[in-house]
């Protein structure tokens, strides 16, 4: 498969310009001289599910998407609409769903990640079961938490039923239309900090190769990296393009704290976009 096309969402203000938050990636892609780029109308797709391209190919092209998260059903429609316009995405809907929905990939990561309980929705969560399993725990839906808001970073065994239910209502409000699937209750991990920053790394795996390993929380450059054997252990998962995030715990262990589809996983702060897209090209092709 020869992949030489990257698809980006357009700006909401112009279908002929990339989304402003992805401009640097778009420029880096062009700067490599290895890819052609295609824009789709951000507004028309995410508002009306109408796919409008600025440069639809006349013959079949294989491509990679770089942009915002979509719920799995919308990503499936995205793939279908692109095929009608002679574009086939590298990542299939099933591969996307496996990594986008954390409970789907959790069994393959279980030995090296926080323990987790899964509930089908935000109602009737068995709080006593959670308390008996974890002394501290955090909440996310099947895709993301609401980190950076006034929602509690974690709960402990002192939380009451009334307080927990109230906080779950807040969680659903904060996630809004982005709320996906049900609820994941994860064991809270105490992470080691250096100069006030946790020691987290994001690894992009492309075509089952380690494409990049980058510091993902603005931590100092002197911090240790995840063990090479641990990173290599997860290089053969069933997707052509995915990420795994690793973090060092307070006691010095390394744990997986997240995984995701590579198309919708952000590059790390300070990561060299140009080098990343060169790696993407050579790992795929």
C-alpha positions in Angstrom: 0.0 0.0 0.0 1.5 3.3 -1.1 0.2 6.1 1.2 1.0 9.6 0.0 -2.0 11.6 1.1 -2.9 13.3 4.4 -6.4 14.5 5.0 -7.0 17.5 7.3 -10.1 19.3 8.4 -10.5 22.8 7.1 -10.9 26.0 9.0 -14.4 26.8 10.1 -14.0 30.1 8.4 -12.7 28.9 5.0 -12.8 25.5 3.3 -9.6 26.3 1.5 -7.4 26.7 4.7 -6.5 24.0 7.3 -7.9 24.3 10.8 -5.9 26.9 12.6 -4.9 24.5 15.4 -3.5 22.1 12.8 -1.7 24.6 10.6 1.7 23.7 11.9 1.1 20.0 11.1 -0.2 20.9 7.6 2.8 23.1 6.9 5.2 20.3 8.1 3.5 17.8 5.9 3.9 20.0 2.9 7.5 20.7 4.0 8.5 17.1 3.8 7.7 17.0 0.0 6.5 13.4 0.6 2.7 13.9 0.9 -0.1 15.6 -0.9 -2.8 17.1 1.3 -6.6 17.2 1.0 -8.9 19.3 3.1 -12.5 18.5 4.0 -15.0 21.1 5.1 -14.9 21.0 8.9 -18.2 22.8 9.3 -20.1 20.7 6.7 -18.9 17.4 8.0 -19.2 17.9 11.8 -22.5 19.8 11.5 -24.3 18.0 8.6 -22.2 14.9 7.8 -21.7 16.3 4.3 -18.3 15.5 3.0 -16.8 18.3 0.8 -13.2 18.0 -0.3 -11.1 20.8 -1.7 -9.2 18.4 -4.0 -10.9 15.1 -4.7 -8.7 12.7 -6.6 -9.7 11.2 -9.9 -8.1 7.8 -9.1 -7.8 5.7 -5.9 -5.6 7.2 -3.2 -4.6 5.6 0.1 -4.5 8.2 2.9 -4.1 9.0 6.6 -6.4 11.3 8.5 -5.0 13.9 10.9 -7.6 15.8 12.8 -10.3 15.8 15.5 -11.8 12.8 17.3 -15.0 11.3 15.9 -17.3 8.8 17.5 -16.8 5.4 15.9 -20.1 5.5 14.0 -19.2 8.9 12.5 -15.7 7.7 11.6 -17.3 4.7 9.8 -19.4 7.1 7.8 -16.3 9.2 7.1 -14.5 6.2 5.6 -17.6 5.3 3.4 -17.9 8.9 2.1 -14.2 9.1 1.4 -14.3 5.8 -0.6 -17.0 7.3 -2.8 -14.5 10.0 -3.6 -11.6 7.6 -4.4 -9.9 7.8 -1.0 -9.3 4.9 1.3 -8.1 5.5 4.8 -5.2 3.4 6.2 -7.1 2.8 9.5 -10.3 0.8 9.1 -13.4 1.6 11.2 -12.8 -1.5 13.3 -9.2 -0.6 14.1 -10.3 3.0 14.9 -13.0 1.8 17.3 -10.6 -0.7 19.0 -8.2 2.0 20.0 -10.7 4.9 20.4 -12.8 3.0 22.9 -10.5 2.3 25.8 -12.4 -0.8 27.2 -11.8 -2.5 23.8 -8.0 -2.3 24.0 -7.8 -2.6 27.8 -7.5 -6.4 27.8 -4.3 -6.3 25.7 -2.8 -3.6 28.0 -4.1 -5.0 31.3 -0.7 -6.3 32.7 0.9 -2.8 32.4 -1.9 -0.4 33.1 -4.1 0.7 36.0 -6.9 -1.7 37.0 -10.3 -0.7 35.7 -14.0 -1.3 36.2 -16.5 -0.6 33.4 -20.1 0.5 33.7 -22.5 0.8 30.7 -23.7 4.3 31.7 -23.4 7.0 34.3 -26.4 5.8 36.3 -26.6 3.0 38.8 -22.9 2.8 39.2 -22.0 0.3 42.0 -20.0 2.6 44.3 -19.5 0.0 47.0 -17.9 -2.3 44.5 -15.6 0.5 43.4 -14.6 1.4 47.0 -13.8 -2.3 47.7 -11.6 -2.4 44.6 -9.7 0.9 44.8 -8.6 3.2 47.7 -8.4 6.0 45.1 -10.1 6.1 41.7 -10.7 8.4 38.7 -13.5 8.7 36.2 -13.6 8.9 32.4 -16.0 7.8 29.7 -14.9 5.2 27.2 -12.7 7.8 25.5 -11.6 10.7 27.8 -11.7 12.2 31.2 -12.5 15.9 32.0 -9.0 16.8 33.1 -8.4 20.5 33.5 -11.9 21.3 34.8 -13.4 21.6 38.3 -14.3 17.9 38.3 -12.3 16.0 41.0 -9.0 14.6 39.9 -9.8 11.5 41.9 -12.2 10.1 44.6 -11.4 8.0 47.6 -13.3 5.8 50.0 -14.7 8.8 51.9 -17.0 9.9 49.0 -20.7 9.5 49.7 -23.3 8.2 47.3 -24.9 11.7 47.1 -21.7 13.5 46.4 -20.6 10.9 43.8 -24.0 11.1 42.0 -23.8 14.9 41.9 -20.3 14.7 40.5 -21.3 12.2 37.8 -24.0 14.7 36.7 -21.3 17.3 36.4 -19.1 14.9 34.5 -21.8 14.3 31.9 -22.4 18.0 31.6 -18.7 18.7 31.0 -18.4 16.0 28.3 -21.6 17.1 26.7 -22.0 15.8 23.1 -18.5 14.3 23.2 -19.6 11.8 25.9 -18.9 8.4 24.4 -20.0 4.9 25.5 -20.2 4.3 29.3 -18.1 5.0 32.3 -14.6 3.7 33.1 -13.5 3.7 36.8 -9.7 3.5 36.9 -7.4 2.9 39.8 -5.7 6.3 40.5 -2.0 6.2 40.0 0.3 8.5 41.9 2.7 9.8 39.3 6.3 10.9 39.9 7.0 14.6 39.3 10.1 16.4 38.3 10.1 20.2 38.8 6.3 19.9 39.2 5.7 18.0 36.0 4.7 14.3 35.7 7.0 12.1 33.6 4.7 11.1 30.7 5.7 9.9 27.2 3.6 9.4 24.1 4.7 6.7 21.6 3.4 6.7 18.1 3.3 3.2 16.5 3.0 3.2 12.7 2.8 -0.1 10.8 3.9 -1.8 14.0 7.1 0.3 14.1 8.1 2.7 16.9 7.8 6.0 14.9 8.4 8.5 17.8 8.9 8.6 21.5 8.3 12.1 23.0 7.9 13.8 26.3 4.2 14.6 26.7 3.8 16.7 29.8 6.4 19.5 29.5 8.7 17.7 31.9 12.5 18.5 32.0 14.7 16.8 29.4 16.7 15.0 32.1 13.9 12.7 33.1 14.2 9.0 32.4 12.5 7.5 29.5 10.2 4.4 29.6 12.1 1.1 29.4 12.8 0.1 25.8 11.5 -3.5 26.4 8.1 -2.0 27.6 7.8 0.2 24.5 8.7 -2.7 22.2 6.2 -5.0 24.0 3.2 -3.0 22.5 4.5 -2.5 19.0 2.5 -5.4 17.5 -1.1 -4.4 18.4 -3.8 -4.7 15.8 -3.8 -1.3 14.1 -1.6 0.4 11.5 -1.5 3.7 13.5 -2.0 4.1 17.2 -0.5 5.7 20.3 0.3 4.4 23.8 1.1 6.8 26.7 3.5 5.7 29.4 4.1 7.4 32.8 6.4 6.9 35.7 4.7 6.2 39.0 5.8 7.6 42.4 7.5 4.3 43.2 9.5 4.3 39.9 7.4 1.8 38.0 6.2 2.5 34.4 2.5 2.2 33.6 0.4 2.7 30.5 -2.0 5.5 31.2 -3.7 5.8 27.9 -4.0 4.5 24.3 -5.6 5.9 21.3 -6.0 6.0 17.5 -3.0 7.7 16.0 -5.0 9.8 13.6 -6.7 11.7 16.4 -3.9 11.7 18.9 -2.1 15.0 19.3 1.6 15.5 18.9 3.5 16.2 22.1 4.3 19.7 23.1 7.5 20.7 21.4 7.6 17.6 19.2 9.2 18.2 15.8 6.3 18.0 13.3 8.6 17.8 10.3 10.4 14.8 11.7 7.2 13.2 12.7 5.7 13.3 9.2 8.9 12.0 7.7 8.7 9.1 10.1 5.0 8.6 9.3 5.9 8.3 5.6 8.8 5.9 5.9 7.1 3.7 8.5 4.0 3.3 6.3 5.7 3.0 3.0 
